[in-house]
Amino acid sequence: MPLPASPPVDPTSPFASMRGHHTAIRYPNFVAARSFWVDVMDWRVLQTWPYGELTLAYVSPPAQDDFHLEILAGPGAAPQQVYGDVDASLAASGFNHVCLSVDSVDDTLAVLRARGVDVVNAPFEIDDISARLAFFRDPWGNMFELSERTGHVHP
């Protein structure tokens, strides 16, 4: 089933200027986090800067300039709960995952597996949102969703 039409925009809202820009993830080691995103995932470093004892960086997907992941890295990061699968992660409140749109979930997973990335779940489809989905995680347990528009229309 295709997604419904978007509700009308409200340019009169006091928050009308809000736009998504980035999401930030806390990592214990900058060099390792940067290596994962740049060397494994082919993302590009936009900017790097210090913040106290931390090193921060904006990294962007290989072919997108208007979304960034902010790496917040350095001492003091406690390990997080790593869930065995996506369903288990739904029991916890708070940050769950970042979704990344792809042309092909299966092709993307093949490359991720070849590069040693931990794939969390086999691909599955949700007809209600016309999407084929899969999840992977970085070496620290942060989950990322891959979403492919399927275009299926079911009665």
Salt bridges, closest charged atoms under 4 A:
ASP42 OD1 - ARG115 NH1 3.14
ASP65 OD1 - ARG44 NH2 2.90
GLU70 OE1 - HIS22 NE2 2.79
ASP106 OD1 - ARG132 NH2 3.04
ASP118 OD2 - ARG137 NE 2.53
GLU125 OE2 - ARG132 NH1 3.69
GLU125 OE1 - HIS152 NE2 3.66
ASP127 OD1 - HIS154 NE2 3.30
GLU145 OE1 - HIS97 NE2 2.67
